[in-house]
Amino acid sequence: MHRCTEIRQPAGEKKHRTMHLVEFAQAKAISVAKDVKQLGKDDPRRVYHAMKVGVAITLVSLFYYFRPLYDGFGSSTIWAVMTVVVVFEFTVGGALYKCINRGCATFLGGALGVGVQHLTTLCGDTGRPIVLALFIFGFAAWATFLRFFPYLKARFDYGFTIFILTFTMVSVTGYRADEILSYAQTRLVTIVLGVALVMMISIFVYPVWAGEDLHSLIANNIAKLANYLEGFEGEYFQVPAEGCAEAHKADKPFLLAYKSVLNSKSSEESLATFARWEPFHGRFRLKHPWKLYLDVGVQARQVAYLIDALNGHLTQANVPLEFQSLIQEPCKKICSESSKALKALSCSIKDTTIDPLKKKKKERKMRLCFCS
């Protein structure tokens, strides 16, 4: 009897462990499904982007599926597929940045590689590998050093990488291969096909403009600062119950929304870089002053730093009620006027309107010119 009990006990434990694993897997699957649903709900453009990438890869894969297309390019067709996978970005500016950089760098690197191959043939069998190695070292070192310039790194970093890769591949493979010109030409054509497909889908199928995202980001950041200052007086000068301060902040997210402004520098810089590559669209014309958005973002972060310091000081300091009542009215007025100014600035940026004072000066100047 005792032996039977010992035999049945491990089987029961195994069944219990299996049920526990099944329940854990179900709970995890439900959690992942909720996260996926919430991710798409927060920004439906992510779903459209995923579908666009799938369509682009499917279309470019047709070069492999159909024999006439495959016979025209051969195994070099894989470069078109790789190009679509690598250069397709979420925003139009990001896709154009990579497409133009990849196309130009491939053409320049391939042309120089073919030229170096023909030049080194004049050096004989002994001197050819030495001269070729010197050319590879010189161009690779030169292109890598140029990437350290901030202006070039922000706009052409990806292009320098592709240039080094293409030039090295053409130069090295051309030392053993005979039809190096045909190889470089086929690779360039397949990459251009992939780039053209990505550009057309990015621009004409549910486009996501980096310029509009940057425009909205700056306006929303200023609005967050205005909302904090608007609710500052009511939140600071009331006396909350003990132990309810953190819960009170969690119930009112605008008290912590300003913290996202502190971490928005990288997003603003990347969006501004991509926006420069985009064609004119909507109210954003050519040579739009994207750099001014970065300047406004810097000033907004300075205000957010001051708010963060003020918030940390006020949550830790025990200020007497007499002193609070003394400064309540001045603080209320300062916060109210500052909030109004920030809200007006946010609306002006969002609607792209002219400052009223500047508008009046412009109208007065036009009247004077008309009268004279």
Secondary structure in CASP SS format (residue, H / E / C, confidence):
PFRMAT SS
TARGET T0000
AUTHOR 0000-0000-0000
METHOD secondary structure of the structure
MODEL  1
M C 1.00
H H 1.00
R H 1.00
C H 1.00
T H 1.00
E H 1.00
I H 1.00
R H 1.00
Q H 1.00
P H 1.00
A H 1.00
G H 1.00
E H 1.00
K H 1.00
K H 1.00
H H 1.00
R H 1.00
T H 1.00
M H 1.00
H H 1.00
L H 1.00
V H 1.00
E H 1.00
F H 1.00
A H 1.00
Q H 1.00
A H 1.00
K H 1.00
A H 1.00
I H 1.00
S H 1.00
V H 1.00
A H 1.00
K H 1.00
D H 1.00
V H 1.00
K H 1.00
Q H 1.00
L H 1.00
G H 1.00
K H 1.00
D H 1.00
D C 1.00
P C 1.00
R H 1.00
R H 1.00
V H 1.00
Y H 1.00
H H 1.00
A H 1.00
M H 1.00
K H 1.00
V H 1.00
G H 1.00
V H 1.00
A H 1.00
I H 1.00
T H 1.00
L H 1.00
V H 1.00
S C 1.00
L H 1.00
F H 1.00
Y H 1.00
Y H 1.00
F C 1.00
R H 1.00
P H 1.00
L H 1.00
Y H 1.00
D H 1.00
G H 1.00
F H 1.00
G H 1.00
S H 1.00
S H 1.00
T H 1.00
I H 1.00
W H 1.00
A H 1.00
V H 1.00
M H 1.00
T H 1.00
V H 1.00
V H 1.00
V H 1.00
V H 1.00
F C 1.00
E C 1.00
F C 1.00
T C 1.00
V H 1.00
G H 1.00
G H 1.00
A H 1.00
L H 1.00
Y H 1.00
K H 1.00
C H 1.00
I H 1.00
N H 1.00
R H 1.00
G H 1.00
C H 1.00
A H 1.00
T H 1.00
F H 1.00
L H 1.00
G H 1.00
G H 1.00
A H 1.00
L H 1.00
G H 1.00
V H 1.00
G H 1.00
V H 1.00
Q H 1.00
H H 1.00
L H 1.00
T H 1.00
T H 1.00
L H 1.00
C H 1.00
G H 1.00
D H 1.00
T H 1.00
G H 1.00
R H 1.00
P H 1.00
I H 1.00
V H 1.00
L H 1.00
A H 1.00
L H 1.00
F H 1.00
I H 1.00
F H 1.00
G H 1.00
F H 1.00
A H 1.00
A H 1.00
W H 1.00
A H 1.00
T H 1.00
F H 1.00
L H 1.00
R C 1.00
F C 1.00
F C 1.00
P H 1.00
Y H 1.00
L H 1.00
K H 1.00
A H 1.00
R H 1.00
F H 1.00
D H 1.00
Y H 1.00
G H 1.00
F H 1.00
T H 1.00
I H 1.00
F H 1.00
I H 1.00
L H 1.00
T H 1.00
F H 1.00
T H 1.00
M H 1.00
V H 1.00
S H 1.00
V H 1.00
T H 1.00
G H 1.00
Y H 1.00
R H 1.00
A C 1.00
D C 1.00
E C 1.00
I H 1.00
L H 1.00
S H 1.00
Y H 1.00
A H 1.00
Q H 1.00
T H 1.00
R H 1.00
L H 1.00
V H 1.00
T H 1.00
I H 1.00
V H 1.00
L H 1.00
G H 1.00
V H 1.00
A H 1.00
L H 1.00
V H 1.00
M H 1.00
M H 1.00
I H 1.00
S H 1.00
I H 1.00
F H 1.00
V C 1.00
Y C 1.00
P C 1.00
V C 1.00
W C 1.00
A H 1.00
G H 1.00
E H 1.00
D H 1.00
L H 1.00
H H 1.00
S H 1.00
L H 1.00
I H 1.00
A H 1.00
N H 1.00
N H 1.00
I H 1.00
A H 1.00
K H 1.00
L H 1.00
A H 1.00
N H 1.00
Y H 1.00
L H 1.00
E H 1.00
G H 1.00
F H 1.00
E H 1.00
G H 1.00
E H 1.00
Y H 1.00
F C 1.00
Q C 1.00
V C 1.00
P C 1.00
A C 1.00
E C 1.00
G C 1.00
C C 1.00
A H 1.00
E H 1.00
A H 1.00
H H 1.00
K H 1.00
A H 1.00
D H 1.00
K C 1.00
P H 1.00
F H 1.00
L H 1.00
L C 1.00
A C 1.00
Y C 1.00
K H 1.00
S H 1.00
V H 1.00
L H 1.00
N C 1.00
S C 1.00
K H 1.00
S H 1.00
S H 1.00
E H 1.00
E H 1.00
S H 1.00
L H 1.00
A H 1.00
T H 1.00
F H 1.00
A H 1.00
R C 1.00
W C 1.00
E C 1.00
P C 1.00
F C 1.00
H E 1.00
G C 1.00
R C 1.00
F E 1.00
R C 1.00
L C 1.00
K C 1.00
H C 1.00
P C 1.00
W H 1.00
K H 1.00
L H 1.00
Y H 1.00
L H 1.00
D H 1.00
V H 1.00
G H 1.00
V H 1.00
Q H 1.00
A H 1.00
R H 1.00
Q H 1.00
V H 1.00
A H 1.00
Y H 1.00
L H 1.00
I H 1.00
D H 1.00
A H 1.00
L H 1.00
N H 1.00
G H 1.00
H H 1.00
L H 1.00
T H 1.00
Q H 1.00
A C 1.00
N C 1.00
V C 1.00
P C 1.00
L H 1.00
E H 1.00
F H 1.00
Q H 1.00
S H 1.00
L H 1.00
I H 1.00
Q H 1.00
E H 1.00
P H 1.00
C H 1.00
K H 1.00
K H 1.00
I H 1.00
C H 1.00
S H 1.00
E H 1.00
S H 1.00
S H 1.00
K H 1.00
A H 1.00
L H 1.00
K H 1.00
A H 1.00
L H 1.00
S H 1.00
C H 1.00
S H 1.00
I H 1.00
K H 1.00
D H 1.00
T C 1.00
T C 1.00
I C 1.00
D C 1.00
P H 1.00
L H 1.00
K H 1.00
K H 1.00
K H 1.00
K H 1.00
K H 1.00
E H 1.00
R H 1.00
K H 1.00
M H 1.00
R H 1.00
L H 1.00
C H 1.00
F H 1.00
C H 1.00
S C 1.00
END
